[in-house]
């Protein structure tokens, strides 16, 4: 393979473009851009490499960020270095990166409908919003109507949108897959009656098990993300850490956990992960925006004072069940893994002797600064946002993106 204008796996962050190069690339002696040795590489002129790069740009950035006519940086400046697409070291060659980048960026408005545009036609008021930065228009309308339209009317609207993305979200989980479930507290605290000198006199803990950690009985089921009061759903997570984090425990809490095994295949609406290589043209990227819009609503953290927002996710859950799905999966907003809400009563069974007890020793908060104005701000330049569930939802989605 010619070493000229190649992109190697070490140039890239952990994304689909790096995976593509690892799968199809050939080993090169040294990368001219990042100076790594022995990595897999592909020519930047490779059509898939170019399209995946452009799709990642559309996923992570809005044209406002990278079009200097709109006040943004140049796209080359935005993606050079360490970011969501590239992972270039400080000694990376900016000049050699430019020769690679220009091939990837060439022609913002390709004539081929199977290619990906990078501009929306700003001179006519068209600007491309990042897929994560802006809700799909139809999903946005559903959200607007969620708080003033009957359940049956809204469910029909949501069903239509779900059917439009069904091929991309429909998945089957096979028998034997295991998930975790957690419950704050333990069934009993036990102390040895006659501790030996070398035997710890500290308490031992009997974790909750079976019916005590399974889905709650209908009479005790309280409102949740996908269920109203007295509707019982089994909420699970891909790992113990995520299952515990979803409980929002306090330091000092003891938490019981147990594994649950899938006893039969189930149909899942999967909003947790999507490979961008399945969306490599403009129309398909808009389909991905719709999926990401649903996923953003599903995993939006809802504070206790805003639980009225559950009315939206509950309606989404109703529509998914009506569409034939037996579960829905989505990324956790507080843990590292995936959440699974299972609607079927007979799908999961607790794994014998999988119970465990954990103590919450501390909590980690990820803090990100947000724009603040001075107390004597100019009121002619701003308007106070509405303090209602809908405005709160849109603000939360904007902050998460």
Secondary structure, DSSP 4 states (H G I P E B T S, - for coil): ---TTEEEGGGB-SSHHHHHHHHH-EE-SB-TTT--BS-EEEETT-HHHHHHHHHHHHHH--HHHH-GGGT---HHHHHSSBSSSBB--TT--HHHHHHHHHHHH--TT-S-TTS--S---GGGT--PPPTTTS--HHHHHHHHHTTTS-HHHHHHHHHHHHHHHHHHHEEEEPTT-EEEEEEEB-SEEE--SS--TTS--S-EEE---GGGTSSPPGGGPPP-SS--TT---EEEESSHHHHHHTTTPPTT-EEEEEEEEE-S-EEEEE-S---GGG--SHHHHHHHHHHHHHHHHHT----GGGGGGHHHHHHHHHHHHHTT-SEEEEE-SSSSSEEEEE--SSSEEEPTT--EEEE---------------TT--TTS--PPP-SHHHHHHHHHHHH-
